[in-house]
Amino acid sequence: MQPELRHLRYLLAVAEHASFTRAAEELRIAQPTLSQQIKQLEKALGVLLLDRTGRTVRLTDSGEAYAGYARRALQDLAAGERAVLDVRDLSRGRLRLAATPTFTAYLTGPLVAAFHTRHPGITVEVRESTQDRIEAELLADRLDLGIAFEGVHLPGIEATALFTETLGLVVGPGHPFAGRTEPVPAEELNAHHLALLSQDFATRRHIDAYVSEHGLRPRIAMEANAVGALTEIVRRTALATVLPDAVTLDHPQLSHVPLSPALPTRGVTLLHRAAGYRSAAARAFTELATESATDRERNRAEGRGTGRAEDHGRDRGTGRAEGRREDRDPSAGRA
């Protein structure tokens, strides 16, 4: 008997769940059928792939070796299916995109809206996730692209630089700093209460490093695990927060106030798997994101704001405006 695709899927499901029962539930087949199929695969290969002697089922050394090839085979077949369905004129297709949560507040929504206007036949799946999870999902071929920060990435992940993100103090209309244009000395934060993202956000760790470096002791009066919640809190109270400057673009009641010294900037990147098939939809989104980032940086240099994706996203052939923004969050390498 030659191994078939179902044998590979069954083996990987048991390995993932370390249980025949849970794997059978996920696969929606009877457990005896699953056990029989795995035994058929082991008989065909002439080795034991699973160690069934412990409290949980685990791969043997032979199973570990075989499972790696099985995963790659299934990934390659899935990529092949997408390649067959991939229409070069982008009249149909699918894009799987993930971003760390901070970007949802000002970047992901406008880019996806601009992309949809250009290519309405492409189905776009958008997720929020942590950066480490995004990279793992890219390597497993469960994502096409990820928006995250520059830095050290997992082997097999490539990054396309987009733009530089700046952070600053953000206040509502009731804050003493509202309308202030000159930089606020960092030590003045010690006299004010802050509302910040919770500590599982990379942005919060960025802020904490700045506070520690400059010996600051501001009072953290409130923490939130969503950018949208944080902007609402700041808008309705006299609390200040620290967020990317671009977040204030869609919140006219919020003001960006520069700090002195300024918080360190961060590079924003578009991540993809180095090896493997890249769909026409993924290539088109990469082109749009790169163009939008170029406009953003040019507008910043010319003092015209940050170059919002929906502004750039006017369809050059039709003049149609593209996009609006959304807010939300969570994460733990998050944003």
Secondary structure, DSSP 8 states (H G I E B T S, - for coil): ----HHHHHHHHHHHHHT-HHHHHHHHTS-HHHHHHHHHHHHHHHTS--EE-SSSS-EE-HHHHHHHHHHHHHHHHHHHHHHHHH--TT-SSEEEEEEE-GGGGGTTHHHHHHHHHHH-TTEEEEEEE--HHHHHHHHHTTS-SEEEEE-S---TTEEEEEEEEE-EEEEE-TTSTTTT--S-EEGGGGGGSEEEEE-TTSHHHHHHHHHHHHTT---EEEEEES-HHHHHHHHHHSS-EEEEEGGGGGG-TT-EEE-EES----EEEEEEEESSS---HHHHHHHHHHHHHHHHHHHHHHTTS----HHHHTS-TTT-------------SS--
